[in-house]
Amino acid sequence: MDTKLLDILACPLCKGPLQYVKARQVLVCRADRLAFPVRDGIPVMLEDEAQMLEPLDPLLKD
């Protein structure tokens, strides 16, 4: 995933920062506890496509 793209992407719901988790191919919004998929290098920033994360999910750790 292009680092320049990561710098400008924000959560579509809260407009907060996203963390890219390469191993899982997701962009994580810790504030909303959502994981947005990255398919073929393209982030899918739709709320309907996002996975809700449990409070203790390892993706939410720093």
C-alpha positions as CSV (number, residue, x, y, z in Angstrom):
1,M,0.0,0.0,0.0
2,D,1.3,3.4,-1.0
3,T,2.5,5.4,2.1
4,K,1.4,8.7,0.5
5,L,-2.1,7.3,0.2
6,L,-2.0,6.2,3.9
7,D,-1.1,9.8,4.9
8,I,-4.2,11.3,3.3
9,L,-6.8,8.5,4.2
10,A,-9.1,9.0,7.1
11,C,-11.9,7.0,8.6
12,P,-15.1,7.8,6.6
13,L,-17.1,7.9,9.8
14,C,-15.2,9.9,12.4
15,K,-12.5,11.3,10.0
16,G,-9.9,10.0,12.4
17,P,-6.5,8.3,11.6
18,L,-6.2,4.8,10.2
19,Q,-3.5,2.2,10.9
20,Y,-2.5,-0.2,8.1
21,V,-2.1,-3.8,9.2
22,K,-0.2,-5.4,6.3
23,A,-0.5,-9.0,7.6
24,R,-4.3,-8.8,7.6
25,Q,-4.7,-6.3,4.7
26,V,-6.9,-4.0,6.6
27,L,-7.0,-0.3,7.6
28,V,-8.0,0.0,11.3
29,C,-9.9,2.9,12.9
30,R,-9.2,2.5,16.6
31,A,-11.8,5.2,17.6
32,D,-14.7,3.4,15.9
33,R,-13.2,-0.2,16.3
34,L,-13.6,-0.9,12.5
35,A,-11.3,-2.7,10.1
36,F,-11.7,-1.7,6.5
37,P,-10.5,-4.3,3.9
38,V,-7.8,-3.6,1.4
39,R,-8.4,-5.6,-1.8
40,D,-5.7,-5.7,-4.5
41,G,-4.0,-2.7,-2.9
42,I,-7.2,-0.6,-2.9
43,P,-8.8,0.4,0.4
44,V,-12.6,-0.3,0.5
45,M,-13.7,2.6,2.7
46,L,-17.4,1.6,2.9
47,E,-19.1,1.2,6.3
48,D,-21.0,-1.8,5.0
49,E,-17.7,-3.5,4.1
50,A,-16.0,-2.8,7.4
51,Q,-15.6,-5.4,10.1
52,M,-16.6,-4.4,13.7
53,L,-13.7,-5.3,16.1
54,E,-14.2,-6.5,19.6
55,P,-12.7,-4.3,22.4
56,L,-9.9,-6.7,23.1
57,D,-9.1,-7.4,19.4
58,P,-5.3,-7.4,18.9
59,L,-5.7,-5.1,15.9
60,L,-6.7,-2.3,18.4
61,K,-3.4,-2.5,20.3
62,D,-0.7,0.1,19.7
